[in-house]
Amino acid sequence: MPEAARRVGRSSVVMARAESLERSAMWWMWKRGQWSRKCSMVSGIVLHQGRRDQETDIGGASET
């Protein structure tokens, strides 16, 4: 009986540790996702601005 209780206790500790690890992994993945989303947004804005500048340059050159 004590051995079974000990086994249950150990498994619950392992489960708790695994759960905390899983939670931290999820948090890191979310954090990384937020960063990648932010980076992609910034790069998209920069690309869009660059494209717009090129378009205005082309437009100005064709007008003159």
Residue pairs with C-beta under 8 A, 6 or more apart in sequence:
none
